[in-house]
């Protein structure tokens, strides 16, 4: 397949990366950000895993953005967990 054809199939990785970035930014917003960031962070992890699998099967040219999206989603979940734990300390 041509590089242009592969580029059209890297959308899952791009979506994972964008959702991961959105999740990290939202997780840093005080009070309501943790709630808003929860859905995009889980979606970024799922899409990141899907993007890596698509790359391994030869359906996507690059896995870098998918990995970065999954890592950003995981970072956002870690931030959410840390803020939740700190806010419920005695």
C-alpha atoms as a printed R data frame, in Angstrom:
   type eleno elety resid chain resno       x      y      z
1  ATOM     1    CA   UNK     A     1   0.000  0.000  0.000
2  ATOM     2    CA   UNK     A     2   1.140  3.529 -0.596
3  ATOM     3    CA   UNK     A     3   2.103  5.947  2.175
4  ATOM     4    CA   UNK     A     4  -0.929  8.104  1.349
5  ATOM     5    CA   UNK     A     5  -3.246  5.125  1.778
6  ATOM     6    CA   UNK     A     6  -1.669  4.318  5.159
7  ATOM     7    CA   UNK     A     7  -1.984  7.942  6.280
8  ATOM     8    CA   UNK     A     8  -5.730  7.731  5.845
9  ATOM     9    CA   UNK     A     9  -5.808  4.778  8.266
10 ATOM    10    CA   UNK     A    10  -3.782  6.435 11.029
11 ATOM    11    CA   UNK     A    11  -6.898  8.218 12.258
12 ATOM    12    CA   UNK     A    12  -7.236  5.975 15.299
13 ATOM    13    CA   UNK     A    13  -3.775  6.962 16.513
14 ATOM    14    CA   UNK     A    14  -4.446 10.636 15.892
15 ATOM    15    CA   UNK     A    15  -7.752 10.427 17.762
16 ATOM    16    CA   UNK     A    16  -6.046  8.662 20.676
17 ATOM    17    CA   UNK     A    17  -3.392 11.367 20.866
18 ATOM    18    CA   UNK     A    18  -5.881 14.235 20.725
19 ATOM    19    CA   UNK     A    19  -8.133 12.652 23.356
20 ATOM    20    CA   UNK     A    20  -5.114 11.962 25.554
21 ATOM    21    CA   UNK     A    21  -3.999 15.584 25.360
22 ATOM    22    CA   UNK     A    22  -7.527 16.775 26.079
23 ATOM    23    CA   UNK     A    23  -7.717 14.453 29.079
24 ATOM    24    CA   UNK     A    24  -4.422 15.707 30.542
25 ATOM    25    CA   UNK     A    25  -5.442 19.347 30.118
26 ATOM    26    CA   UNK     A    26  -8.885 18.725 31.635
27 ATOM    27    CA   UNK     A    27  -7.395 16.732 34.528
28 ATOM    28    CA   UNK     A    28  -5.400 19.805 35.538
29 ATOM    29    CA   UNK     A    29  -8.501 22.015 35.765
30 ATOM    30    CA   UNK     A    30  -9.564 22.411 39.405
31 ATOM    31    CA   UNK     A    31 -12.832 20.973 40.759
32 ATOM    32    CA   UNK     A    32 -14.717 19.775 37.657
33 ATOM    33    CA   UNK     A    33 -11.780 18.838 35.430
34 ATOM    34    CA   UNK     A    34 -11.291 15.400 36.941
35 ATOM    35    CA   UNK     A    35 -14.845 14.402 36.082
36 ATOM    36    CA   UNK     A    36 -14.597 15.759 32.550
37 ATOM    37    CA   UNK     A    37 -11.206 14.108 31.931
38 ATOM    38    CA   UNK     A    38 -12.315 10.622 32.911
39 ATOM    39    CA   UNK     A    39 -14.100  9.704 29.664
40 ATOM    40    CA   UNK     A    40 -11.457 11.031 27.220
41 ATOM    41    CA   UNK     A    41  -8.662  9.370 29.185
42 ATOM    42    CA   UNK     A    42 -10.295  5.948 29.020
43 ATOM    43    CA   UNK     A    43 -11.134  6.493 25.337
44 ATOM    44    CA   UNK     A    44  -7.522  7.534 24.616
45 ATOM    45    CA   UNK     A    45  -6.193  4.358 26.213
46 ATOM    46    CA   UNK     A    46  -8.637  2.190 24.260
47 ATOM    47    CA   UNK     A    47  -7.966  3.923 20.950
48 ATOM    48    CA   UNK     A    48  -4.228  3.840 21.606
49 ATOM    49    CA   UNK     A    49  -4.302  0.086 22.083
50 ATOM    50    CA   UNK     A    50  -6.453 -0.270 18.967
51 ATOM    51    CA   UNK     A    51  -4.050  1.915 16.981
52 ATOM    52    CA   UNK     A    52  -1.043 -0.173 18.009
53 ATOM    53    CA   UNK     A    53  -2.869 -3.367 17.063
54 ATOM    54    CA   UNK     A    54  -3.781 -1.896 13.684
55 ATOM    55    CA   UNK     A    55  -0.115 -1.026 13.142
56 ATOM    56    CA   UNK     A    56   0.990 -4.545 14.072
57 ATOM    57    CA   UNK     A    57  -1.505 -6.000 11.585
58 ATOM    58    CA   UNK     A    58  -0.232 -3.683  8.852
59 ATOM    59    CA   UNK     A    59  -3.369 -1.535  8.627
60 ATOM    60    CA   UNK     A    60  -1.685  1.649  9.900
61 ATOM    61    CA   UNK     A    61   1.677  3.132  8.973
62 ATOM    62    CA   UNK     A    62   2.657  4.538 12.367
63 ATOM    63    CA   UNK     A    63   2.061  3.552 15.960
64 ATOM    64    CA   UNK     A    64   3.764  6.541 17.603
65 ATOM    65    CA   UNK     A    65   0.695  8.708 18.024
66 ATOM    66    CA   UNK     A    66  -1.336  5.757 19.266
67 ATOM    67    CA   UNK     A    67   1.283  4.996 21.925
68 ATOM    68    CA   UNK     A    68   1.515  8.668 22.891
69 ATOM    69    CA   UNK     A    69  -2.273  8.873 23.173
70 ATOM    70    CA   UNK     A    70  -2.438  5.817 25.403
71 ATOM    71    CA   UNK     A    71   0.356  7.206 27.593
72 ATOM    72    CA   UNK     A    72  -1.377 10.596 27.868
73 ATOM    73    CA   UNK     A    73  -4.621  8.854 28.788
74 ATOM    74    CA   UNK     A    74  -2.791  6.873 31.467
75 ATOM    75    CA   UNK     A    75  -1.143 10.044 32.752
76 ATOM    76    CA   UNK     A    76  -4.532 11.730 32.975
77 ATOM    77    CA   UNK     A    77  -5.930  8.772 34.929
78 ATOM    78    CA   UNK     A    78  -2.939  8.952 37.274
79 ATOM    79    CA   UNK     A    79  -3.523 12.679 37.813
80 ATOM    80    CA   UNK     A    80  -7.212 12.055 38.482
81 ATOM    81    CA   UNK     A    81  -6.374  9.309 40.976
82 ATOM    82    CA   UNK     A    82  -3.781 11.453 42.723
83 ATOM    83    CA   UNK     A    83  -6.121 14.425 43.033
84 ATOM    84    CA   UNK     A    84  -8.925 12.177 44.251
85 ATOM    85    CA   UNK     A    85  -6.674 10.568 46.848
86 ATOM    86    CA   UNK     A    86  -5.331 13.904 48.058
87 ATOM    87    CA   UNK     A    87  -8.771 15.471 48.296
88 ATOM    88    CA   UNK     A    88 -10.065 12.608 50.474
89 ATOM    89    CA   UNK     A    89  -7.213 12.582 52.963
90 ATOM    90    CA   UNK     A    90  -8.123 13.289 56.579
